[in-house]
Amino acid sequence: MKLLLLYCLLLTYVSNAQSVPPVSDSVAAASHPMYAATVPTLGTNRAELYLRAKLWLLNNPSIGRYRWLSDRNTNLIAVKGAYFLPVGFGGTWLYYSLKLLPANGSYQYSLSNIYFRKNGSTTTVPAEQVLAASPASRADRRYQEALTQQVSLLLSSLRTGMQQPTIP
């Protein structure tokens, strides 16, 4: 029984040694976009792009868990999502905010508020801090690779979904 207790204490110590250092929630709530672009889609109107964006949201597993709001008058679609990454001890959640604004012949996207939260923890780490960290440690490299891989998967699926016509 004492050996089990010692093992649990050691496990807790080791799991915290590989975590990304926490920062306050006010820093994690920075709202400037990390990834933003205007993508031209020639020959499409605003209503068609709005419908494509909604279909992309509903039919895309690469965005993880999400909640979304849309406004038909302004055509703004706002998404708050979370994606589980098997990085670190126990896994990590990657949270993000995505805004889509379709217009005639193009659409704008803005990916912001990207941060990590370890599974079962309340502290958050903004993605800017993870990307700015020196990749000297193996844990930092894994977080950086997971972030870039998930963001590129999300944005490539967005581009693909916005190019597909809604009515064949």
C-alpha positions in Angstrom: 0.0 0.0 0.0 2.9 2.4 0.8 4.5 1.5 -2.5 1.2 2.4 -4.3 1.1 5.8 -2.5 4.7 6.5 -3.4 4.1 5.5 -7.0 1.1 7.9 -7.2 3.1 10.8 -5.7 6.0 10.1 -8.2 3.6 10.0 -11.1 2.1 13.4 -10.1 5.6 14.9 -9.9 6.7 13.5 -13.3 3.5 14.5 -15.1 4.0 18.2 -14.0 7.6 18.2 -15.1 6.5 17.9 -18.8 3.8 20.5 -18.7 3.9 23.8 -20.4 4.2 26.7 -17.9 0.9 28.2 -17.0 0.0 31.9 -17.5 -3.0 33.9 -16.3 -6.3 33.7 -18.1 -6.2 37.3 -19.1 -3.2 36.7 -21.3 -4.9 33.6 -22.8 -7.9 35.7 -23.7 -6.0 37.9 -26.2 -8.2 38.3 -29.1 -5.9 39.3 -31.9 -6.0 36.7 -34.8 -3.1 34.3 -35.2 -4.2 33.2 -38.6 -6.3 35.4 -40.8 -6.8 35.7 -44.6 -9.1 36.7 -47.3 -9.6 33.9 -49.8 -11.0 34.6 -53.3 -13.6 32.3 -54.7 -14.4 33.5 -58.1 -18.0 33.2 -59.4 -19.7 32.7 -56.1 -22.0 35.0 -54.3 -22.3 35.7 -50.6 -25.4 33.5 -50.0 -23.6 30.5 -51.7 -20.5 30.9 -49.6 -22.6 31.3 -46.4 -24.3 28.0 -47.2 -20.9 26.3 -47.9 -19.5 27.5 -44.6 -22.5 26.1 -42.7 -22.2 22.8 -44.5 -18.5 22.7 -43.8 -19.2 23.1 -40.1 -21.8 20.4 -40.0 -20.0 17.8 -42.0 -16.4 18.2 -40.8 -14.9 16.0 -38.1 -11.5 17.9 -38.1 -12.9 20.8 -36.1 -13.5 18.7 -33.0 -16.2 19.8 -30.5 -17.6 23.1 -31.3 -20.4 25.6 -30.8 -21.4 28.1 -33.4 -23.5 31.1 -34.0 -24.5 32.6 -37.4 -26.1 35.8 -38.4 -27.9 35.7 -41.7 -28.0 39.5 -42.0 -24.3 40.1 -41.7 -23.3 36.5 -42.9 -20.9 36.2 -39.9 -20.3 32.7 -38.6 -18.6 32.5 -35.3 -17.2 29.2 -34.0 -15.7 28.3 -30.6 -14.1 24.8 -30.8 -12.1 22.4 -28.8 -10.0 19.5 -30.1 -8.4 16.8 -27.9 -4.7 16.2 -28.6 -2.9 13.2 -27.3 0.1 15.3 -26.2 1.6 15.2 -22.7 0.5 13.1 -19.8 -3.2 12.6 -20.0 -3.7 14.6 -23.2 -4.4 18.3 -23.8 -7.3 20.3 -25.2 -6.7 22.9 -27.9 -9.3 25.7 -27.9 -9.8 28.1 -30.7 -12.2 30.8 -32.0 -12.9 31.0 -35.7 -14.8 33.7 -37.5 -16.0 33.3 -41.1 -17.3 36.3 -43.1 -18.5 35.4 -46.6 -18.7 38.1 -49.2 -19.3 38.2 -53.0 -16.4 36.4 -54.6 -14.4 35.9 -51.4 -14.5 35.0 -47.8 -12.5 36.0 -44.8 -11.5 33.8 -41.9 -9.9 34.7 -38.6 -8.5 32.1 -36.2 -7.8 33.6 -32.7 -7.9 32.8 -29.0 -5.9 29.6 -29.5 -4.8 28.1 -26.2 -4.0 24.8 -24.6 -5.5 23.3 -21.4 -4.3 20.1 -19.9 -6.9 17.5 -19.4 -8.4 17.9 -15.9 -6.6 21.3 -15.3 -7.9 24.8 -15.1 -4.8 26.7 -16.2 -4.4 27.7 -19.8 -1.4 28.4 -22.0 -1.8 30.6 -25.0 -0.5 29.3 -28.3 1.7 32.4 -28.8 3.7 31.3 -25.7 4.0 27.7 -27.0 5.2 28.9 -30.4 7.6 31.4 -28.9 9.2 28.7 -26.6 12.5 27.3 -27.5 12.1 23.8 -29.0 14.9 22.6 -26.8 12.7 20.2 -24.8 10.9 17.3 -26.3 7.6 18.4 -24.7 7.7 21.8 -26.2 8.4 20.4 -29.7 5.4 18.0 -29.3 3.1 20.9 -28.4 4.4 23.0 -31.3 4.0 20.1 -33.8 0.5 19.3 -32.5 -0.6 23.0 -32.8 0.8 23.5 -36.3 -0.6 20.1 -37.5 -4.1 20.8 -36.1 -4.3 24.4 -37.4 -3.1 23.3 -40.9 -5.7 20.5 -40.9 -8.5 22.9 -39.9 -7.5 25.6 -42.5 -7.0 23.1 -45.3 -10.4 21.5 -44.6 -12.0 25.0 -44.6 -10.5 25.8 -48.0 -11.6 22.5 -49.4 -15.1 22.9 -48.0 -15.5 26.4 -49.3 -14.5 25.4 -52.8 -17.1 22.6 -53.0 -20.5 23.6 -54.6 -23.5 23.0 -52.4 -25.7 21.8 -55.3 -23.9 19.4 -57.7 
